[in-house]
Amino acid sequence: MKLLTTSLFCLGLFAAAGAAQAADNCTIALKGDDAMKFDLKTATVSASCATIAIELTHTGKLPATVMGHNVVIASSADLAGVARDSIKAGVANHYVPKGDTRVIAATDLIGGGQKTRVTFPGKKLSVGGDYAFFCSFPGHSTLMKGKLTVVK
């Protein structure tokens, strides 16, 4: 019984530590590759962050014109529309429509071996909101997407 109690206590500590780490997280760090995949399907940030950073590393080798990646944050409901309209924005605009109010934040488009980082005000996100992150390079959002969760 003592072993069971100790094990449950330790599991509780690990869970609390994980929640505390997520609660202080103000950075969304993603890696994208030449196989059109992000390394994460979910990301969590804290609603208490004054500023949130998006960090993208392209671990592939192909250039941005062939296999470019970016990270766009939008509501999940707006993902398909933003991805569709991003094609019209073109490579010169990093496949992000200028002035599109559906876009909460977006990184530059990068190619293999490159990194990019952008910050945005944390107040643009709220706890309980339904958010997605995705790559808006034409055709990539079908595979390169995930859920962004905001916690207290």
N, C-alpha and C positions, 0 to 999 in steps of 0.2 A: 504494500500500500504506500509506503514511504517513497519507493522508487516511482510509482505512478504520480504521486503528488509532486515530487521534484521535477519529473518530466513535464507535467502540465504547467508548472510554474515557469520552467525554462522556455517552453513554447510560447507562453504568454509574454515573456520578456522579449523574445525575438519578434513577435508580432507587433508589440508596442514600439520596438526600435525601428521596424520597417515603416510603420505609420508615421513615426516622428521624422524619419528621413524623407518620406514623401511630402510631409507637411512643410518642410523647409526647402523643397526643390524648386528652383527658379530657372532651371535650364532644361531644354528639350534637346538631347544629344542623339543624333541619328547618323547611321552609316547607310549609304546606298551603294549598289554595285552594278556591274554590267549585266546581271541577270534580272534587272528591274525589281529589286527587292530592297526594302528597308530592313534593318536588323531588329526593329521593334514593331509590334502590332498595336501596342498601347503605350501611352506616356502619361505621366501624372505631374502636375504642377500645383503649387500652393496659391490659394486666393490671396494670401497675405503678401505676395511678391509685388513690390513697387514696379519692378521691371522684370520681364521674362526674356530669356535669350533662347534663340534657336541656333544650334550648331550642327552643321551638316558636313560630313566627310564622305567624299566619293572614293570608295576603295577600289574601283575598277581602273581600267586602262584606256577606255575609249574616250574620244574628245566630246565636248559639250554639244557639238553639232550633230553627233550621231547618237550618243547615249547620255545626254545632259540630265542632271537632276537638280531639283530645288525642293524646298518645303514650303507649302502654303497651308495656313491655318484658316479655317472657315467653319461655319456651322455645318453639321452633317447634312442637313437639308439642302445646303447650297453647294455641296461638293460637285455634283454632276453639272450644274449650271456654270460654275466657275471654271471647271475643267474644259467644258465645251467652249466657253468664251475665251479661254486662254490661248487656244489655237490661233484665233484672230489677232491676239496681241503680238504674236511672233517672237522670234528669238531675240530681237533687239530689245524687247521689253521683258526678257527672261520668262516668257510665256505666262505673264501675269497682267491682266487688264488694268491699265492705269486708271486710278481713281475709283475702282470698283469697291463700293462700300461693303460688299459681302466678304471681301478679303480682310481678315483681321491682321495678318502679318504674312510676309513672304521673304525668303532668302533669294539671293541671286542664283542664276543657273550656273552650274559648274560641271566640269568634265573630270575624267579619271585622274586620281592623284591630287585633286584640289580640295580645299576646305573653304567654307563660308560661314559667316555668323551675322545675325541680325538681332536687335532687341526691339521690344515693343512694351507699352504700358500694361502692367498686369490688370488694371481696371477694365481692360477690354474683354476679359473673361470673367465668368461668374460661376460659383458653385452650383452644380446641378445643370449647367448648360450642356448641350449636346454638340460637341466639337469634333472635328476631324483634322488630321494632318495628311497631306498627300503631295505627290509630285505632279506638277501641271504640264510637264513636257508631253506633247501629243501622244496619247495612248497609254501613258504610264499610270494614270490614276486608277485604272482597273486593278492593278496589282500593287502599286506603291501607295498604300493608304493605311491609316490606323486611327484609333480612337484616342482623343485627348481628354483626360479627366482632370477636373479642377476640384481640389479638396480644401477644407478649411485650414 
